[in-house]
């Protein structure tokens, strides 16, 4: 029995089996009929971040038997979302650096509510401080043509997630696969097609 907030470390001897990268571990009810939780084993330490909705993230250090510890990058925010464009305009997301220092976006990725499918961008980019912004989309040429944007401030993302008009999320990950920011939306927040959310 675990008391509220209590942790318990189970090693290979206690479990009676080991696990290597690619295996899956399941936590079952006492009668073995229902799955309570599950995780695919990786070759790096991962832990749940309850402040981020219980997402599996990457702790700074292993903390067996203790609360997980994360150093999260909160320098960048999701600033604007176009999930229901009109005409030839593609879906897009604008991210913003409100802080005083430039931020490298190399190795970063974006997802919708399906956080298991991350979409990185290929081009490296340094986001300027004090309100610097960049727009992420699948078809940068179309967006530049429709919105008359500076091509240098539009980053194409192969496999840019399809944002659901019925409500979805935009989740931003840094190069360590840590969540930087997440924005959730509902359809009633946008008045009509072609109007973005800010």
Buried (B, 14 or more C-beta within 10 A) or exposed (E): EEEEEEEEEEEEEEEEEEEEEEEEEEEEEEEEEEEEEEBEEEEEEBBBBEEBEEBBBBBEEEBEEEEBEBEBBEBBBBBBBBBBBEEEBBBBBBBBBEBEEEBEBEEBBBBBBEBEEBBBBEEEBEBBBEEBBBBBBBBBEBBBEBBEBEEEBBBBBEEBBEBBEEBBBBBBBBEBBBBBBBBEBEEEEBEEEEEBBE
